[in-house]
Amino acid sequence: MRISFAVKLGVLMIVLMTALVGSILIYFYQYSVATLNNDLKQAIGDVTRTASFVFKEEEREQIMQLRNKLNSTLSDDFALKVRSFSQLEEGSTELLLSQEQSKALEGTLDFQYLVQLLRRIQEGSRNRVNALGLLPQTNILATNASRAAWAYLLVRVPNTQAKDALMFLADSNYQKDDFSTEGNPIGNMYRPPAFFTAPFTQGVMGIADNWYTDEFGTVMTALVPIKAENGEVIAVLGIDYDVASFQNRIEKQKQISWSVFGVSLIVALTIALVIAGWISLPLSKLRSGAEQLSRQDFAYRVRIKSHDEFGVLANTFNQVSEKLGQFTSNLEAIVDERTAQLTKANEKVIELNKRLSEENEYLGAEVDNLLELRKKYMPYINSRVKIGEFELSLNYLPSRNIAGDFWQILPQGQLQPALYFGQVSGGGLETASLTLQLQSLLQYQIGDTQDKLAASNHMVLQQSKILNCDFLVKMLAIEFDNHNLKIVGQCQDPILFNKKRCTEISITQDNFVLGLNHHLDLKAIDCTPQLDDVLLVYSSGFRQALLKLSNHKQDFATCSDLIAASGLQQHSPQELLEKFRSEIWFNDFPSDISFIQIKRINV
């Protein structure tokens, strides 16, 4: 079911105005109630404090005398009654004395005199003040009743905290009658709310946070401590004030707030309907125009004469319809012209793709031929060879980008054979060409290791000059002399390892990178592997491939991390090569992957 924009807008305005007016009314209602409540508490507190001064020095002496009589009348086991009573809920009462004991105390002059004082406090809160005399017990529900519904004196129970129990010493309405069927005799225990204890413990006034309603009416309680000359709190004067009229004012204010809210809701509804009607007419015209445009009726025009946004939108709509009509009238000719252009362009694309395919086949064949040529110049690829007391495992995976890893195993006159291992920086035909030249030079150059390395350096310098291209070549040579190895040159630092340990052999030499200058500073490093040791010589491509295989974000921190990533302590080189081949990234890997394991064997 579709709902029009005008209806949505109207509903939104009603909700917003209702929420706004409702929030304001709720705020001011709560603020007014809180203000009135605070004013009421202030007024009741002032009246109660004033009433406490009815008790002059003589009356306070009477309070202490009556309190002492009450305490002396308590039975020996009153503490047990108090302990069980303190577990009851707030507002509970229980007579601590027997009826005879209460009657006896209520018949004393001190008690009756205090009751008359409490009733005078009540009498002073009437709208019409009567003549003085002995005052009877009054009924709060009676006509012209006093605003002070109850006035009473509370004292502590001996050896008891005020929060657990208090005792009534005197009450203006202590007698049983139709209004108070139980009465409130002297010695009646009371389980007080929290605000009752402040006058006893802190010597300050206590007043209820809010009023409460029961069968006797709606009242609010205030309490003021009555102190002796030494500051001791001898009793607390409590007055329960009738606040029914105040509650009625609050209810009336609530009714007024609801009335204002209802009027506001009606006003919001009226405004929303007017605005919805004002918007719905131009929107319906624009919708009709859009429907005609969807049916390709480009002659239809939207008629809106206003100069507001709807009028501008209607004019723009009409202009678009006119231009679409003009465009569609010539559309067939445009389509034929574009089709012919696309046909010619497509034929050119097909011809170009054919040429690219032929060139790719040719280049692919050339790359394959070049890779095969490089393999022919690298002996013992992915195989093993023995040299004296050592067995070499030579492993190689070429890159389709034509990278520059190479090796040669050559005799040196009367000396033991030597292994030459290196890599040419970069990629492509120039790199492959220089690599093949270096392999040929190493194979046919006469002389020892230093002669071959010097000749290789001279060739790199000459090729860089001829081709105007800087080549950087790293190469090392390993001479085999019985059970000893002599390492000369620079490449990745070899690693000597077995199943338990791993050591990196540092061969870094500042002046030995072929192609930098004519001077070579060659220093040989001796290495004597044990029978279970393996010397690993590898290219930078091997290191980068291991990083990708093990998902390392940074370079290996130690040689142990590299060996652990390769798995060569537990698995064969062929298994590691198969892992490389099975990875998705291997077909686009930019470098050759070359590594040689040299293991001493027991001859």
N, C-alpha and C positions, 0 to 999 in steps of 0.2 A: 504493500500500500504506500503510494507516494504522498508525501506531505509537502505542501507548497512552502516557499520561502517566507511568504507573509505570515503564515501560521507559526512557523518556527520562530520568526522574529517577535511576534506577539507573545508567544509563550516565554521566550527568553526575557522580554521586558517585564512581564508579570513576575517571573521568578526573581529577577534582580531587584525590582522595586519592593516586592514582598520581603526579600531577605534584608534589604537595606532598612526599611521601616521597622521590620520586626527586631533587627539587631539594635536599632536606636531605642525602641520602646523597652526592650529587655534591659538595656544598660541603664536607662533613666529610672526604670521601675526598681531595679536592684539598688541603684544609688540612693533613690528616695527612701526605700525601706531601711537601708543601712543607716542613713542620716537620721531618720525618725527614731530608729531603735537606739542609736547613740544618744540622741537628745532625751529620750525617755529614761535611759539608764542614768544619765547625768542628773535629771530632775529627781528621780527616785532616790538616787544616792544622796543628793543634797537634803531631801526631806528626812531621810533616815538618820543622817548625821545630826541634823537639828533635833530630831526626836530623842536621840540618845542623851541630850543634855537635860531632859526631864528628870533624869536620875542624878540628884545632887549628892553631896557627901553623905548625908544621913541615909538616903535610899541605898547608896552603894554599901554602906555598913550593913543594912538590912539584907542585901543580896548575899554578902559574905556569911552572915549569920545563918540565913536559910540554907545556903549551900553546905555549910558545915553540918547542920542538922540532917540534911539529906544524906551526906556521906556517912555520918555516924549511924544512920538507920539501915544502911546496906548490910545484907547478910554476909557471913563469913565466906560463903562459896559464890559470891557474885562474880568473881573473876572467871569461873567456868562458864557462866551464862554469857558473859561479855565475849569470851573467846569464840563460842559457837555462833553468837549473834554477828560477829564481825565477818563471817563468811557469807552472810546473806547479801542480796542485791541492794543497790542504793535506793533509799526511800523507805526501807523496811522499818517497822517500829515493834517494840516489845517492852512490856512493863517489867521493870527491874524490881519493884517493890510489890508487896501484897496490897490488895484493895484497902485493908484496914490501915496499913502504914501510910498509904497515899492520902486517905481520908484524914488521918491525924495531922499530917503536915499541912494539908489544905485548910484545916481549921485554924491554923495559927494566924496571928495578926500580921506577921511579916509577909506571909504568902498573900493574904487578901489585900494588903496595902499595895504590893507589887502588881497584883492583877488589876487594881483600880488605875494605877499609873498606865498600864498597858492599854486599858480600855479608853483612857483619856487620849492616848495617842491615836487610837482608832477614831474617837469622837471628833478629833481635830481635823480629820480628813473628809468630814461630811460636807455636802453642799450647803446645808443649813445647820448651824451650831445651836444645840439645845442648852438649857440652863444647867449649871453644875449641880452635882449631887452624886449619890452612889449610882454607878452606871451598871445596868444589867448586861448580860451576854447578848450580843446582837447576831443577826442573821444576814449574811452577805446578799442573799436573794430578796431580802425585804425591801420595801419602798424607801427611798432616801437612805440607802445603805452607805456605810462609810467606804472610802476608796481603799483604806487599809483593811483587807479582809481578815488578816490575822496579825497579831503582835505577840511575840513570845521572847522568853529568855532561855538561852542554852548555856550549859556548863559542861566541863570535862567530866568524864567518868574517871575516878581515881585509878592511877597506874595504867592508863589506857591512852593510846595515841588518838588524836582528834579524828584522824581519817577512818578509824575503825568504829568508833561509837561516841555519841554525845548524849546528854540527858536534858530533858525539858525541866527547867526550874519553875517557870510560870508561863501561863498562856492565857490570853484574853478570852479565848473560847475553850476553856478546859473542861466545861461541864457537858454532860450528855444531853442532847436535845434532838428535835426532829432533823435539824440541819447536820449535826455531828453525832451520829449514833454511838460512836465509840468514845468520844471526848478525847482529851489530851491531858491526863493527870500528871502530877509531879512525879519525877522518877521514870517517866516513859523514855526508853532508849530510842535513838534515831540513828540510822546508817546514812551518813551525810554524803551528798555529792562533793566533788573536789573543791568547789568555790566556798563551801562552808568552813573549810579548815584554815583558810588564809587569815581570818581575824584571830584565831587561836595561836597559830604558829608564827605569823609575821606581824600581828598587831595592826593590820590594815583592813580596810573595808573590802567586803566580798559581795559581788553582785552577779546574778545569773546572766549568761550570754544571751538567753532568749526566754520568752515566756512559754508556759505550758498550760494545757487545758485538761480538766478532769470534771467529775460530776459536780464540783463546787464552783466551777467557773474558770476563767482565764486569768492567770496571775503571773507576776514577776517578783522574785525574791531579792531583797537586799539585806546585808548583815553588817553591823558596826560593833567593834569591840568596846566593852565598858571596862575601864581600867581604874585601879586603886591609885592612891597618891604615889606609891613607889613604882608605878608603871605596869604592875601585874594585871593581866587580863583576867578579871574575875568572872565575867559572863559575856555573852554576845547577844545583842538585841537584834532580833530578826523580824522583818515585816514583809508580809505577802501583799502586794498591791494588785488591785483589780484593774486589768488593762483591756477589758472587753471592748471599751469604746475605741481604744487605739487599734485593736485588731479589726474592728469594723471599718476604720479609716483605711487600713491597708487593703481590705477586701474591696472597698469602694474604688480605691485607686487602681486595683487590678481590673475591675470592671471597666473603668474609664480607658485603661490601656487597651483592653480587648476591643472596645468600641472604636477607638482611634485606628487600631489595626484593621478592623473590618472596613471602615470608611476608606482607608488607604488602599486596601485591596480592590474595592470597587472603583476607585479613581484609576488605579493602575490598569484594571481590566478595560475601562473606557478608553484610556489613552492608547493602549495596545491595539484595540479594535480600530480606532481612528487611523493610527499609523499603518496597520496592516492593510486597511482598505486603500490608503493613499499609495502604498507601494505595490499592491497586488495588480492594479489596473495596468500600469506600464509594463510590469513584468509579464502579464498575460499576453500583451501585444507583442513583446519581444519573443516570447515562447512560440506564438503563432508564426512569426516571421521565420524562426529557426526551423519549425516543422515544414514550412513551405520550401525553405532552402534545401532541406534534406530530400525533398521530392523533386529537386532540380527546377523549381519554379522561380527563375531568376527575375521575373517581372514583378514579383510581389514586393510591396513597399510597406514599411512600418510607419504608422502615422502617430507621432507623439510631438505635440507642439510646445512642450515646456522647454525652458532654456537651462535646465539643470543637467545632472549627469545622465539621466534617462534620455533626454533629448539628444545629447551628444552621442550616446551609444546607439540610438536609433538612426541618426544621420550616418554614422560609421558603418552600421549594418547595411543600410541602403547602398552606400558606395561600394562595399564589398560585393553585394549581390549584382550590381551593375557591371563591375569589372569581371566577375565570374561569368556573367552572360556573354560579355565580349570575348573572353578567353575561350569558352567552349565552342563559340561559333567558328573559330579557326583551329579548333583542336585537331581535326582530322589531318589537315595539312601539316601541322606541327608534328604530329605523330609519325606521318610518313617520312618527313625530313629526318627526324631523329632516328627512325628505324634504319634508314639508309646509312646514316653516319655510324650507327652502332654496328651495322653489318661490316662496313669497311674496317672499323676499329677491331672488330672481332677477328677478321681475316688476318690483320697485321699481328694481333696477339698470337694467333695460331702459328703463323710463320716464325715469329720470334721464339715461341716456346720450342718449336722444332729445332731451330738453330741452337738454342740453349741446351736442349737435350743432347744434340750431337756433340756440342763442345764439352758438356759434362761427361759424356761417355769417353771422349778423347782424353780429357784431363784425368778422369778416373783411371783409364788405362795407363796414362803416363805415370800417375802416382803409384800404381801397382808395380810398374816396371822399375821405378826408382827404388821402391821398397825392396823388391827382389834383388836389385843390384847391390843395395847396402848389405843385405843379408849374406850375399856371396863373399863380400869382403870381411865379414865378421865370422871367424871360425868358431865351431863348436857351440852354435846357438842352441840354448835349452838342452844342453847335454853335459857330459862329464869328461874330464881329461886329467891324466896324472902327470905331474911334474916332480920328479925326484920323490921326496917323502911327503908330497902333498897331492890332494885330490881337489880339483876345481870344478864347481858347478856354476855354469855360465847361463844366465837367465835374461830373456829379452822380450819385451812386447813393444813393437813399433807404434808410433803415433801416426794417424792419417794426416796430421799437419806437417809431416816431414821434420821431425826434431833431430837433434844432433848427438845422441849417445853413440859411443864406439869403443871397441877394444881390439887388441892384437896380442898374440902370444908369439914371441920371436926368440930365436937363438941369438947369442951374442959371441960369436967366434968360439973361443975355447971355454967360455964361461957357461954357467947354467942359463937356461931360458929365462926370459923376463915377460911379465904381463904389463901391458900398457892399457890404461882405462881412462876415458875422458868424456867430456861433453862440450858441445859448441852452443853458445847462446843463440836464441832466436829460433826461427823456423822457416820453412820454404825451400826453394831451389838453391839459393845461395848457401844456406846452412848445409844442405845435403851435399852440394858440390865440394865445399870446404872439408866436410867430414870424410868424403871419399878420398880427397887429396891427402889428408893427414894419414889415413889408413895405408895408402900406397907409399907415402914417404916413410912411415915407420917400417914398412916391410922391406924396402929396398935401400934405406939409408945405411951406410957403413959406419961402424963405430959403436961405442958403448952407450949406456943410458944417457949420460949427459950430452953426448953428441946428437943423439936422436931428439932429445928435448930441445936443444938449441936450434936444430934444423927446423923442428916444428914451429918454434917461436918465430923464426925468420920467415917461414911461409905465411903464417897468420898476418904478420906485418905487411908483407908484400900484397896479399890478397885484399887487405883492408884499404891499401893505397890504390890499387888498380880499380876496385869496385866502388871506391869512395863510400865504404861502409865499415863501421867499427865492429870487429868481431872480438869477442872475449871467449877464451878457451881455457878450461881447467883440465889438467891431465896429471896423472900420477903413474909412476912405474914401480913395480914390485919385482925385485930380483930374488931368485930362489937359490939359496946356498945351503945345501944339506938340510938341516932342520931349522935354519934361520932365514928370516925374511928381512930384506932391506927396502924401505919405502922412501921414494923420492918424488917430489912434486906436490901438487895440491888438488884436492877435489873435496867431496864430503868426507869428514873425518871417519876413517874406518872404525869398526866396532869389533872387539874381541870378546866372544861370549861362549858359555857352555850352559848346561841345564841349571846351574846354581848361581852364576855370577855374570856380570856384564861390565866391560870397561871400554871407554872411548879413547882412541889414540889420536891425540892432537897433532895434526900435520900442517897447521896454518903457517904460511910463510908470506911475509909482506910483499916480497918482490916477485912472486911466482904466480902470475896469471898471464898466459900466453897472449900476445897481441898488444901489450901495454908499452913495452920498451925493449931495447936490444939486450939489456943486461939481465941475466938470470942469476939469482943467488940461491943455489941448490944446496940443501942440507939433507942428508940421509938419516932416517930413523930406523933403528933395528927393532925387530919384533921376533920373539921366539915362542910360538904357540906350543902348548902341551898336547898330548895325544887326544884329549876330549874337547879341545878348543876349536872354535870356528872363527875365522876372520871374515867379516862382512864388508865388502866394498860396494858402494851403491851411488846412484845419481840423484840429483835433486828431484827428478820426476818420480823416482821410487818413494822418496820421503813424502811428496805431495799426495801421491796415490794412497799411501797409508793413512794420511790425515783424513782424506775423504772416506776411506773404507771404515775407519773407526769413529767417524763423525766428530772429530776434534775441531773446536773453533779456533784454537791457537796451536802454535808449534809445540812439538814434544819438549817437555822440560828436561828430560834426561834420556840417555841412550837406553836405559832400562824400559822406559815408556815406549820407545820405538820398537824394540825387540818384542815387547809384550803385544803390541798392536799387530806385528807381522805374524806371530805364532810360529816362528822358525825354530824355537826351542822344542816344540812338540811335533810340528808337521813339516812335510817336505816342501821344497821350492815349487814343485809342480802344483801342489794344492793351493799355494798362495797365488800363483798365476791364474788358476781357474777362478778363484774368487774375484780377481781383477776383471777377468773377461765377462763374468756374470753380472757385473754392475751396469746400471743403465747409463751412467755417465762415462763409461769407458770409451764408447765410440767417438765422443767429442773431447777426449782428454788431450790437452795441448802438448804434452811432453812424452818422450819415450820413458818406459819403465825398465830400468836395467839394474841388476844386482848380481854380484859374484860371491859365492861362498868358497873360502879356501880352508880346507880341513887337513890337518896333519894325520897321516895314517901310519900304521905299524907295518913297515916294509919287511 
